[in-house]
């Protein structure tokens, strides 16, 4: 593990979750300090329950005991040691400052406007981003998969062509009352390297492109005027030259299981495709590939090669 944010995502995904001093003790050196320096972790009082510092086998409620000179001591019960004194340092705990994280997202992406909390500790409007000539609202949401998320769904759907950053959990398909917006998983696009917060804008663009293209492709009929408002020339070209999943898997296998190399090959053949689309297609059919059917995919590709007239093979090299 080289990115401290990998430790942050599970905490950020669940509201009301704390990370304790004993958990941080198991983190790689420097990770805790990097997150503190970034101000995405903030101290959140003292823990009510802690891991036993003697046997490390159980978690117990902290007892406050009167000490000498009016000072309070802290202890927990232990089956082996009966009572174990706990240091004040062991009671410290931290939580994710998601509002600070929203600010970092907006700043790094250079969005217009100021971040605003739309639902307490659950939903933020980050600002607006120009994509294909159209200004779109960028949002950060957490806990969309929970039952109470319907309370702020309207805030998302009412935004201008929203693009939503999520953490680990994504809402079910029936959460949306209309067309679902692009969902950008933060672990796929955010990185903390040497204390610097970075965003992979190319990956973000690829994810937005794929969702918008899928939505446009699913509409039965669209007039030319309506289509031009939704898609630019590159997306229209991608739809006109729609790849089959078999072709994508063939390219993936032929390029030694490299999504980036497969996307590069397909693009060179006139298909506009992002490597993230290849990865999702592979994940969808991972059982097929794992059971050995990838060999049949490769044979299909080879047979297509054999079917090419001899006089055309050299010209394809």
HURA-V76633 format. One record per pair of residues at least 6 apart in sequence whose ideal C-beta (glycine too) atoms are under 7 Angstrom apart, sorted by the first residue. I is the first residue (numbers start at 1). J is the second residue. Records with the same first field share a line. If there is no record, write none. Layout:
# HURA-V76633
I: J  J
This chain:
# HURA-V76633
1: 28
3: 191  192
4: 31  34  35  192
5: 190  191  192
7: 27  31
8: 35  40  96
9: 167  168  186  187
10: 168
11: 17  19  96
12: 96  98  142  167
13: 142  167  168  169
15: 121  142  143
17: 95
18: 44  93  94  95
19: 93  94
20: 47  50  93
21: 89  90  92  93
22: 50  51  90
24: 32
34: 192  195
35: 41
37: 195
38: 192  197
39: 97  100
40: 96  97  100  101
41: 94  96  97
42: 94  95  97
43: 92  94
44: 93  94  95
45: 93
46: 91  92  93
47: 62  91  93
48: 61  62
49: 59  60  61  62
50: 59  62  76  86  90  91
51: 59
52: 58  60  76  78  84
53: 84  86  90
54: 78  80  81  84
55: 78  80
60: 76  77
61: 76
62: 74  76  86  91
63: 74  75  76
64: 72  74
65: 72  73  75
66: 72
67: 73
73: 85
74: 86  88  91
75: 83  84  85  86
76: 84  86
77: 83
78: 84
98: 121  142
99: 117
102: 115  124  126  140
103: 115
104: 197
105: 126  140  165
106: 115  126  127
108: 197  199
109: 129  138  199
111: 126  127  128  129  138
112: 127  128
113: 127  128
114: 127
115: 124  125  126  127
116: 124  125
117: 124
118: 124  125  152  155
119: 151  152  155
122: 141  142  143  152
123: 139  141  152  155
124: 139  140
125: 137  139  159
126: 138  139  140
127: 138
128: 135  136  137  138
129: 136  138
131: 208
132: 232
134: 161
135: 160
136: 160  161  162  163
137: 159  160  161  162
138: 163
139: 156  159  162  164  165
140: 165
141: 156  164  166
142: 167
143: 149
144: 166  169  170  171  175
145: 169  170  171  172
149: 171  175
153: 175
156: 162  164  181
157: 177  178
162: 181
163: 181  182  184  208
164: 181  183  184
165: 184  186
166: 183  185  186
167: 186
168: 187
170: 183
179: 215
182: 207  208  211  212
184: 204  207
188: 203
189: 199  200  203  204
190: 199
191: 198
203: 276
206: 274  276
207: 276
209: 235  274
210: 274  276  277
212: 230  235
213: 235  238  239
216: 230  231  235  239
217: 239
234: 272
237: 272
238: 272
241: 270  271
243: 266  271  273
245: 281  285
248: 262  278  281
249: 281  282  285  297
250: 297  300  301
251: 262  265  266
252: 259  262  278  282
253: 294  297  298
254: 298  301
255: 261  262  265
259: 275  278  279  282
260: 275
262: 278
263: 273  274  275  278
266: 273
267: 273
282: 289
